[in-house]
Amino acid sequence: MNEQAAQLTQVIDSILAGAGSLLPELLLTGFFLLLVALDLFKSKTLQRLLPWLALTGLFSTLIIQILGGYTSEGVQFLNLLRSDGLARYGGILFSVAGIATVLLSLQNRRLENLQEGRGEYYALLLMLVLGLNLMAKSVNLLMVFLAIEVVSIASYILTLTLKQEKRAVEAGLKYVLYGTLSAGVMLYGMSFLYGLTGSLDYTLTAFWQSLLEANPLMVTVAALLVFAGFFFKISAAPFHFWAPDVYQGAPMPVVALFSTGPKMAGILVILRFVAAFADPAIAGSFQDIQLFLGIAALVTLAVGNFTALWQQTPRRLMAFSSVSHAGFLLMALLAFGTGYTSSVLFYMTVLLFMNFGMFLFLQFFEDELQVKTLAGFEGLGRHYPFMGVMALLYLLSLTGLPPLAGFMGKLLIFSNVWEAYTLSGQRLLLALLVAGILLTGVALFYYIKIPYHLFFKRNQTEEILVISLSNKLLLGLFALPLLVLFFKPDLLLHWIERLLAQTL
């Protein structure tokens, strides 16, 4: 009895010691509960305050994560979560994505006119950001699964926000069915890994040593099942099939969040998972898994870019654009032996601003002029030159052309892959490098469709809409980092490297 009491006391002490590392998540949980409670009241004043409360919670979380100092060195939360520099930078990105989503929601006409579920919508945004933070911190397979499910549940319901629209209901149902299947497959693979190693902490050397002693075929099958779940979350081929329908049916701010937040969190989970491959001895024993990741990156790049060529609606075009960016990020994760982590984080940061800026542009024309096809942009660049120029900036950056930060992001990734190829001589890396460069050229052909319709097609309408100051400021705000980080990428890279140097 005394032994049980002592053990329980020890567990409680461990929880209290590691609770400080969960300060951002506890803050998000508090604001989530506050939003749900206030939504029960029908006061119009309270309803108008809900998005600003969500912004307050996200901004407070962002400040805490930037300042740091809320955790003790070497302390983890029961060996389930690790608050290191990688998780902290991921949390900063997720908070920025959440803030941008709320700001876009305030500009979205249909979301602003929601009669029911307004508080639930903003509460679910906080819940999704909370799940993303947990994904970035997870070092335990079971915790990874729980964090992904938190994100998934919030995502399913957010997709159905405009449930009065048939397309939103169809997208939500497909997302639930595909997500449930991928979660089951992933959990099945995790159970194999646990059975083979007797451990759920995949960052331990003992975990990988146990896998080295296990049946190679069983290890490969288990890893493939686990990666199937990860790939679904980052919309990588062949698990990207949900993306076009969900992007078509969900509200535009939610789509912008889906194109960045879950993708970035999934990449951070995979990055932690393959970190052990930096050891040549371990990497040499898991070449089949590396081959699978390389082929998946190659297929994702090809599927995303070539399928986007045939799209006639901007939402679906951006869906396959998101798939192609998942391919670039997967390619970057294979550059073992190089400092690819900072390059991946830089690319994700740039992707965040590019995507939110582009989706704000699409939202404006969809709300104001009902533009839902590429042909609907005909001549609008002449009527609205500011919007046209902003769209051109975002699309050139998405392509990876100078003088914008998208070019620097791809250059860093290509440099790391080339360095890894010179060190290892693996032909797969060379194939990925060549494919990435060539498919960047392919990307130009579908990204340029929107500026082509904006500036080189005529529009007979004489109606001129007034662009709100808030829309202009947001578009400029998202574009500013793309210009600054092209000329001064070291401003961000040095800060990222200082964060990654933290060993918590």
C-alpha positions, 0 to 999 in steps of 0.5 A: 500500500505504501509502495502504491502511494509512493508511486502515485506521489511520484507520478503526480510530482512528475505531472506537476514538474512537466505542466509548465511545458504545457502553458500554451496548451493550457491557455488555449484550453482555457479560451476554448472553454470560455468561447463554448460557455459564452456561445450559450448566451444569445446576446449580440454584444457577446456574439460580436466579441467571440472572434476577438476573444479567440484572437486574444487567446491565440495572440497570448499563446504566440507571445508566450511561445516567442518569449519562451522561459515557460519550461525547465531544461530537461523536463518532459511531460511523462515522456509523452511530450517534449518542449524543445526548440522544434516544438516551440517554433512549430507552436509559433507557426500554428499560433500565427496560422490561427490568428490569420484564420480568425482575421480571414474569418472576420472578412468572410461574409458567410461566416460573419452572417452565421446565425448559429454556431459562431462561438463553436466555430472559433472554439474549434479553431482553438481546439485545432491549434491545440492539437497541432501544438501537441503533434509538434511536441509528441515523442510517443506513438500513442500521444501522436495518435491522440494529437492527430485525432484532436486535429482531425475531429476539429477539422471534420466539424470545421469543414461542415461549418456551412452545413446548409450547403450541399457541397460542404456536407459532401466534403465533410462526410468524405473527410470523415470516412477517409480520415477514420480509415487512415487513423485505423491504418496508422494505429494498426501500424503503431501497434506493430511497432509497439509489439516489436519494440516494447516501447512507444517512445520513438525518439529513444535509441533503444526503440530503433535498436529493437527494430534492428533485431526484429523481422525486417519485413514486419518493420517495413510493413509497420512503418508503411502503415504508420506513414499512411496516417502521416501522409493523409494529414499532410495530403501527400500522394497517394493519400491526398484524395480528400483534399480537392473536395474538402478545399471545394466545400469548406469555408475559405479561412478553414481551407487556408488553415488546412493548407498550412497547419496540419501539413506543418504539424505532420511534417514535424512529426515525420521529422522527429520520426526519421531523426534517427536516420541521421545516424549512418548505422541506423539509416543503413538498416532502414534503406527500404523505408527511405526508399518508400519516402523518396518514392512517395515524395517523387509521386507527390510532386508529380501528382500535385503538379501535373494534376493542377495543370488541368484544374479550372477552379481556383480552390481545386488548383490550390488543393493540388498546389498544396499536394505539390508542396507536401512533396517538396517538404518530404524531399527535404526530410531525406537530406540526412547528414545536412542541416535540413531542419532549419530549411524545412522550418524556413520553407514552412514559414514562407508557405504559411504567408503565401497560402494565407495571402492567396486564399484571402485574394480568392475569398475577396472575389468569391464573396464580392463577385461570385468568382468560382472558376479561373475564367471568372477572373477575366479582366479583374486585374485591370479593374483592381490593380492592387489585387492583381499585383498582390495575386502576382506576388503570391503566385510567383512566390508559390512557384519559387521565383525571385525576388520572393521568399518562395525562391529562397525556400526552394533554393535551401531545400535543393541545396540540402538535397544536393549536399546529401547526394554528394555525401551519400551518392544515392541516386534517388536524391539526384532524381528528387533534385532533378524532378523538383527543379523540372516540376517547378517549371511545370508549376509556373504553367498552372500558377500563371493561369490566374494572372493571365486571366486577370491582366490579359483577358477583357471584362466588359463589366463597369461595376467597380467594388470598393476594397476595404482597408482591412483587406488591403492591409492583410494582403500587404501584411502577408506579402511583406515577409515574402519580400523581406525574407528574400533579401534577408533570409538570415534574419529568420534562419539565425533565429531558427538555429538558435531555437533548435540549439535548445535541448529541452 
